[in-house]
Amino acid sequence: MTNAKAPYYESRFLRANAADGSRAIWLRETLLLPTAGPACADVWVMVFDPAGHRAHKQSYPVGDATFGDDPWSVRIGPTSLDDTSAAGTVPGRGYWELAITPGDQEPVRVLSERAYRARIPTAKTVVRHPQARVDGRLLLDGADIDVDGWTGSVNHNWGTRHTPAYAYGQVCAFDDAPGSTLEIVTARAAVGPVLLPGVTLFVLRHAGLEFAVRSILGSLQTHGRYRPFTWTFGARVGEHTIEGEITTVPADVIGLTYTDTNGGTKYCFNSALAQCRIQVAGKAFTRTELTSRQAMFEILTDDRLPDIPLLA
């Protein structure tokens, strides 16, 4: 297992969408070393399907977990995830065997290099493969999913504590711009029980260019406002402007319960079936609209939403 000490959490995950945006899968391998409560390693598997969403969490002792960085891989009990494959079984619930073919895009680092080295922010994230092809099969609670050429990503999150509240979005491909990607977060820090205004950071890759704001100073040129389940955002990057929104409906959201490193409870509400619309304008090209039916929209909060069932 990792040599990290409490407080610490780590999440390595794969997500992928069907080309028509109708279904999606999300697999997570997580480690929790809290200052209060037991340490654990959890395997999460989620299926987004209009016929019925499914989610399951299986917990293991931390001694059954190995998190490696060279090569990058994780193994928890009978499950594993690395840059080229994901496999595992959940006793009595299902199994998955997936091949991952990474694209040629460089990893996405949402924060500045200084922020990755600093104690603050407490939560870090890197998208190892912002575009990947996923093939194989997944079975969960009767849902037998043939994953054939789905588009997805391989991701890595870690830190000493979850961000108090945030909206997080990801697009691995746009409808008419399959080589374009988006990573965006509107995060709210806290002073005691008081949440501070949101800070919006993002990385948009489109038409061979990268538009990015990765620092608090840069965020003075961005804005973002979210609620369940509408998120509007925008930015000025040099001579370019970006305005967009990510939306979904409660019926396409899975609710999950997270334990933070202080032993507290947080609620994650995630949709892998969200829609994204962005307009980009500036010197490099005329105003362009990008749309996607394969967006991820996640909200983390201390508040349970009464109309979203918690599936795991």
N, C-alpha and C positions, 0 to 999 in steps of 0.2 A: 504494500500500500504506500501511499504518499508519505513523505516525511513532514508534512504540514502539522501544525499544532493549533489547537482551539484558541480563538474562534476562527473557523475556516469552513468554506463551502466550495464545491467545484461541480460543474455541470458540463458534460460533453454530450452533444446531441446531433441527431440527423433529422431533417425534415424534408418532405418531398410532396409535390402536388401532381395530380393527373393533368394532362395537357389541356383538357376542357374545363379545369377548375372545379370539377364536381366532387372530388374526393382528395383526401390528404392523409399522410401519416406523420407521426412525430415520436421519435424514440430518444429517451434520455437515460444517461448513466450518471448518477449523482453521488456525491460524498458530503456528509454533514458531520462536522466536528464542533459541537456547540459548547458553550461555557456552562449551560444548564441543560440537563437531560442527556439521554444516551446518544452516543455516536452511532451512525448507521451509513450503509451504502444502499441506495435505492435504484431499482430499475423501473422506469416508467415507459409504458407503451400506450399510444393514443391513435385512434382511427376517427377521422372526420368523414362522416357519411350521412347524406340527407336521410337515408333510411334508418338511421339511428347511430349516434356517436357512441364510442366506447373508449374507456380508459381504465388502466389498471396500474397499481404500484405494488412492487414486490420488494420487501426489505431483506437485507442480509447483514450479518456482522461485518465490521470493517476489515476483519481478518480475511474475508472472502473476496476482497477487492484489491486490484492492482491498477494504479494509474501511472502510466509511463509517458515520458516526454521524448525519449529517443530510443526507439521510434515512438511516435505519438500513438498511444493505444490505451484502452481501458478494458478491464475484465472484471465483472461482478458475477459471482456464482457461475451459472451456465450461459452467461451472455457476454458479448464482446462488441467493441466498436473501434475501428481505426479509419485511416484515410481511404481505404478501398473496400471495406466490407462491414456489415452489421449482421450479427446472428445471435440467436438465443431462444430460450423456451421459458414459458411461465407455466408451471405445473397446473394442469387442469384448465388452463385458459387459452393457450395458443403458442405459436412460435413464429419466427421470422428468419429468413435467409436472404440477404440482400447484397448485391454487388454495387459498389460505388465507383463511378468513373469521373474523377475530377476534371473540370475544364481547365483552360489555360490562364484564367484570371489570377492575379496576385491576391493573397489574403487581404481582408478588409480589417483595418485597425481603426476603430471608431474614436478612440481617444488619442491625445498627443503622446509622443514618446515619453515626455516628462511625467504625464499622468499615470502611465503604466508603471513607472518606477516609484511613484509617490504613495504615501499611505492613504491619501484622499484623491480620488473617490475610492470608497471601500469595495466597489464592484467593478471588475474589469471584464471586457469581452473582446474576442477576436473571431472573425469568420474565416476559418482555414480555407474553405472552398466555397466561394459565393455562388458558383454555378457548378452543379454536378449532375450527372445522369445516374438514376437509380433504377435497378432492375432486380426482380426476384419475386418473392411471395411472402405475404404476412397473413397470419390467421389469428384472430382475437375474438373470443366469445361468439363464435359462429360467423363472423365476418371474414370471408375468404377473399383476400385482395391480391389480384394479379398486378404487380408493379412492373409495368413495361414502358421503359423510356421516360419515367417521370423526372421532372426537374426539381432539384433540391439543393441543399447546402449542408456543410459540416461545420459545427460551431463549438466554441469553447468559452465558458464563463467561469470566473473564480473570484474569490475575495474573502474579506473578513466579515462582511455583513451585506445583506441585500440592500439595494437602494430603497429608501423609505416608501417611495411611490413613483411609478413611471408608466409611460406608454412606450412600447417597443414595436417597431415595424420592420418587415423585411420583404423584399420582392426579389426573387431569383431570376425572373424574366418578365418582360412586358409583352403584351399581346402582339404588337407590330414592331417590337424592338427586342428580339429574343436574346441579344447580347448585352442588354442593359440591366443594371442591378441597383437596388436601393437598400441602404441600412440607415435607420433613423431611430432616435430616442428622444423623448421629452421626459427628463428626469427631475424629480423634486427632492432636494435634500431637506433635512429637518434640524431645527434647534429645539431640543426637548420634544414636546408633543406638537410643536407648531411646524407645519410644512411650509417651506419657502417656495417662491415662484419657480415655475419650471424652466429648465435650461434645455434648449434643443440643439442636438448635435446630429450630423448626418454625413453620409458618403453616398453620392449618386454618381454612377458611372454610365455614360451615354455617349454614343458617337465618337468613341475613342478618347473622350475627355473624362476627367474626374473633377467633380464639384464637391468640396468637402469643408465642413466646419467641425473641428475636433477639440476646440479649447473654449474655456469660459469667456475669454476676451472675444473670440470670434463669434460667440453666441449672442453678442450684442447686435449682430446683424441678422439674427434668426428669430422666429417666433413659433410657438406651438401651443395649442390648447386642445385638451381632450376630455371626453366623458364617455361613459358606456353608451353606444359604441360608435362615436364619431370623433375624428381627430383631424383638425386643420392645422397646416403648418406652412412656413415659407421662409425664404432667406434671400439675401443679396450676397453673391460671391463675385467679387471683382465687378465686371461689367454685365454679369448675368443675374437674372432673378428667377426664383423657383417658387411656385405656389402649388400646394397640393392638399389632398385629403385621403384618408384611409377610413373606410366604413365597413361595418358588418351588422348583422342582426342577432339578437339573443339566441335564436334557434341554431345558429352556426358557431356557438361558443361552448367550450368545455371549461368547467370550473374545477380548480385543483386547490388543495390545501398544502402550503409550504410551511416548514418550520425554519425559523431564522436562527442564526448562530447564538442569539441570546436566549433561545428557548421559546420565543414568542411565535405567534401564528400570523401568517400572511395568506392572502388569497390571490391566486393567479387565475385570470380569465383570458383564455386564449382562443382565437379563431385562426385556423389556417385556410379559411375559405373567404377571407375578406377581399374587398375591392379597393384598388388604389388608382387615383387619377392625379397626374402631375403636369403642370405647364412649365416649360423652360423657355426663356427668352434671353437674347443677348447678342453680343457681337459675333459669336461663332456661328450662329444659325438663326433663322427666323423662328418665331414662336412655334413651339412643338408641344403637342399633347401626348403623353404616355399613359396608357391604361393597362391594368392587370386584373385578372380574376383569380390570381394565385398568391395574393398577399397574405402575410401573417400580421396579426394585430393582437398584441398582448398588453393587458393592464395588470399591474401588481398593486395591491392596496391592502390596508388593514380592515377594510369594510367588506363584509359579505353581501353580495347582491342577491336579493331574495328571489329573483326570477331566473337565476342560473343555477341549475343543480350542480353539486360538487360530486364529480364522478370518481375522484381518487384523492 
